[in-house]
Amino acid sequence: KIIQLQNQLDFLTSENISLRIKVSSSKLEDDHPIIGRYANLSRQILDLETRADKREKELINAVKKTKISCETEIRRLKLIHEEEIDDKNKQVQSFREELVELMNKVKIYASSQAGVKERT
């Protein structure tokens, strides 16, 4: 909101300057054609400068909005991938526990088979 008010203030200030130049130049144009051409060029330059300032502010605002949008998207993607990584870590832990359990069963089976061979 402050940026909008600042932009509006800048625009109205430059418009005020432009109108003052037009009023003063219109009085001079009647008396001196060269001064009138100079005043016309001054108005055109002022208009170009005003439009350039306006475009620059629009670009700055667009860059700020884009930066905020990108930062938000980065945070969102990090959250998504953090959850995926946590899920994968839980799966790995579950597989490890199953593997340990299977290895224990294999050891028990192997030792029971060794005992059977010794008896025969």
MOBEL-V194529 format. One record per residue. RES is the residue in one letter. D_FIRST is the distance of its C-alpha to the first C-alpha in Angstrom with 2 decimals. Layout:
res	d_first
RES	D_FIRST
RES	D_FIRST
//
This chain:
res	d_first
K	0.00
I	3.80
I	5.38
Q	5.08
L	6.27
Q	8.59
N	9.82
Q	10.54
L	12.26
D	14.20
F	15.25
L	16.42
T	18.20
S	20.02
E	20.85
N	22.28
I	24.35
S	25.53
L	26.65
R	28.44
I	30.23
K	31.23
V	32.66
S	34.54
S	35.77
S	36.98
K	39.17
L	40.49
E	41.03
D	43.66
D	45.61
H	45.17
P	44.47
I	43.78
I	41.09
G	39.63
R	39.53
Y	37.98
A	35.29
N	34.70
L	34.38
S	32.00
R	29.77
Q	29.96
I	29.17
L	26.17
D	24.99
L	25.59
E	23.75
T	20.69
R	20.77
A	21.41
D	18.43
K	16.19
R	17.97
E	17.73
K	13.93
E	14.00
L	16.66
I	14.98
N	12.01
A	14.85
V	16.81
K	14.24
K	13.88
T	17.66
K	18.33
I	16.51
S	18.37
C	21.59
E	21.40
T	20.98
E	23.91
I	25.98
R	25.64
R	26.60
L	29.57
K	30.73
L	30.88
I	32.83
H	35.24
E	35.71
E	36.90
E	39.18
I	40.62
D	41.25
D	43.01
K	45.14
N	46.06
K	47.21
Q	49.29
V	50.85
Q	51.71
S	53.28
F	55.31
R	56.48
E	57.66
E	59.51
L	61.06
V	62.26
E	63.73
L	65.46
M	66.80
N	68.24
K	69.92
V	71.32
K	72.72
I	74.28
Y	75.73
A	77.00
S	78.63
S	80.19
Q	81.55
A	82.96
G	84.71
V	86.17
K	87.57
E	89.18
R	90.99
T	92.43
//
